[in-house]
């Protein structure tokens, strides 16, 4: 029988915690937390998203995303405009300031991945990345129980 320390959930928890610590430290020079950096990354990747789309793509709580977007807007990284099709919805776009930190944020995320996979071969890193993506896509496709 596996102990809790041998559990995949323990492993996921360790990877999550350590990667957030590394990303927080790496993005501090831009006055960004790890959570803020990830929101900037996804908004720049898509160029325009609604707050609801950000919430779904990151699988986070709506209130967490709302607070993060508001803070990033106050800091000058994001701008909100009314959606032309649905006046109750806002489109979130990156500002020039976000585009300036975007390459550095991507680099910090790559550094985190390199740190956690430094004992793996190139093939193992590629397979690990593929399996992480598959697990995330599968998880996101499942409906949460009501």
C-alpha positions as CSV (number, residue, x, y, z in Angstrom):
1,X,0.0,0.0,0.0
2,X,1.3,3.5,-0.9
3,X,1.7,6.1,1.8
4,X,0.6,9.6,1.3
5,X,4.2,10.6,0.5
6,X,4.1,8.2,-2.5
7,X,0.8,9.7,-3.7
8,X,0.5,11.4,-7.1
9,X,-1.5,14.1,-5.2
10,X,1.5,14.8,-2.9
11,X,3.7,15.0,-5.9
12,X,1.4,17.5,-7.7
13,X,1.2,19.5,-4.6
14,X,5.0,19.7,-4.3
15,X,5.3,20.7,-8.0
16,X,2.6,23.4,-7.6
17,X,4.1,24.9,-4.4
18,X,7.7,24.9,-5.6
19,X,6.9,26.3,-9.1
20,X,4.8,29.1,-7.5
21,X,7.6,30.0,-5.2
22,X,10.1,30.0,-8.1
23,X,7.7,32.0,-10.3
24,X,6.9,34.5,-7.4
25,X,10.7,35.0,-6.9
26,X,11.4,35.4,-10.6
27,X,8.6,37.8,-11.3
28,X,9.1,40.0,-8.2
29,X,11.4,42.3,-10.1
30,X,8.4,43.2,-12.3
31,X,6.1,43.7,-9.2
32,X,4.1,40.6,-10.2
33,X,3.1,37.5,-8.2
34,X,3.0,34.1,-9.8
35,X,-0.8,34.3,-10.2
36,X,-0.6,37.7,-11.9
37,X,2.2,36.5,-14.2
38,X,0.1,33.6,-15.4
39,X,-2.9,35.9,-16.1
40,X,-0.6,38.2,-18.1
41,X,0.7,35.2,-20.0
42,X,-2.7,33.9,-21.0
43,X,-4.1,37.3,-22.0
44,X,-1.0,38.0,-24.1
45,X,-1.2,34.5,-25.6
46,X,-4.8,35.1,-26.8
47,X,-4.6,39.0,-27.1
48,X,-8.2,39.4,-25.9
49,X,-10.2,37.3,-23.5
50,X,-13.3,37.9,-21.4
51,X,-12.9,37.5,-17.7
52,X,-15.0,34.3,-17.9
53,X,-12.7,32.9,-20.5
54,X,-9.7,33.5,-18.3
55,X,-11.4,31.8,-15.4
56,X,-12.2,28.8,-17.6
57,X,-8.8,28.5,-19.2
58,X,-7.0,28.7,-15.9
59,X,-9.6,26.7,-13.9
60,X,-9.6,29.2,-11.1
61,X,-12.4,30.7,-9.0
62,X,-14.2,33.7,-10.6
63,X,-13.5,35.9,-7.6
64,X,-9.8,35.2,-7.7
65,X,-9.6,36.1,-11.4
66,X,-11.7,39.2,-10.8
67,X,-9.3,40.4,-8.1
68,X,-6.3,39.6,-10.1
69,X,-7.5,41.3,-13.2
70,X,-8.5,44.4,-11.2
71,X,-5.1,44.5,-9.6
72,X,-3.3,44.1,-13.0
73,X,-5.5,46.9,-14.4
74,X,-4.6,49.2,-11.6
75,X,-0.9,48.4,-12.2
76,X,-1.3,49.2,-15.9
77,X,-0.8,45.7,-17.3
78,X,-4.4,45.1,-18.5
79,X,-7.2,47.1,-19.9
80,X,-10.9,46.3,-19.8
81,X,-13.4,47.4,-22.5
82,X,-17.1,46.6,-22.9
83,X,-17.7,43.6,-25.2
84,X,-19.4,44.7,-28.3
85,X,-21.7,41.6,-28.5
86,X,-22.6,41.5,-24.8
87,X,-22.6,44.8,-22.9
88,X,-22.5,42.9,-19.5
89,X,-19.1,41.4,-20.4
90,X,-15.7,43.0,-20.5
91,X,-12.9,42.2,-22.9
92,X,-9.5,42.0,-21.2
93,X,-6.5,43.1,-23.3
94,X,-2.8,43.4,-22.5
95,X,-1.3,46.9,-22.4
96,X,2.2,47.8,-23.8
97,X,3.5,47.3,-20.3
98,X,2.2,43.7,-20.3
99,X,3.8,43.1,-23.7
100,X,7.1,44.3,-22.3
101,X,7.1,41.8,-19.4
102,X,5.6,38.9,-21.5
103,X,8.9,37.5,-22.8
104,X,10.4,37.6,-19.3
105,X,7.3,35.9,-17.8
106,X,7.6,33.1,-20.4
107,X,11.3,32.8,-19.6
108,X,10.6,32.5,-15.9
109,X,8.0,29.7,-16.6
110,X,10.6,27.9,-18.8
111,X,13.1,28.3,-16.0
112,X,10.7,26.7,-13.5
113,X,10.1,23.8,-15.9
114,X,13.9,23.4,-16.4
115,X,14.4,23.3,-12.6
116,X,11.8,20.7,-12.0
117,X,13.0,18.5,-14.9
118,X,16.8,19.0,-14.6
119,X,17.4,15.3,-13.8
120,X,15.3,14.1,-16.9
121,X,16.6,13.4,-20.3
122,X,15.3,15.4,-23.3
123,X,13.0,12.6,-24.2
124,X,11.7,12.3,-20.6
125,X,11.1,16.1,-20.5
126,X,9.1,15.9,-23.7
127,X,7.1,13.0,-22.5
128,X,6.5,14.7,-19.1
129,X,5.3,17.8,-20.8
130,X,3.0,15.7,-23.1
131,X,1.5,13.9,-20.1
132,X,1.0,17.1,-18.1
133,X,-0.9,18.6,-21.0
134,X,-3.0,15.5,-21.4
135,X,-3.8,15.4,-17.7
136,X,-4.7,19.1,-17.7
137,X,-6.9,18.8,-20.8
138,X,-8.6,15.8,-19.5
139,X,-9.3,17.5,-16.1
140,X,-10.6,20.7,-17.8
141,X,-13.0,18.6,-20.0
142,X,-14.6,17.0,-17.0
143,X,-17.7,18.7,-15.6
144,X,-17.5,19.6,-12.0
145,X,-20.2,17.9,-9.8
146,X,-23.0,20.2,-8.7
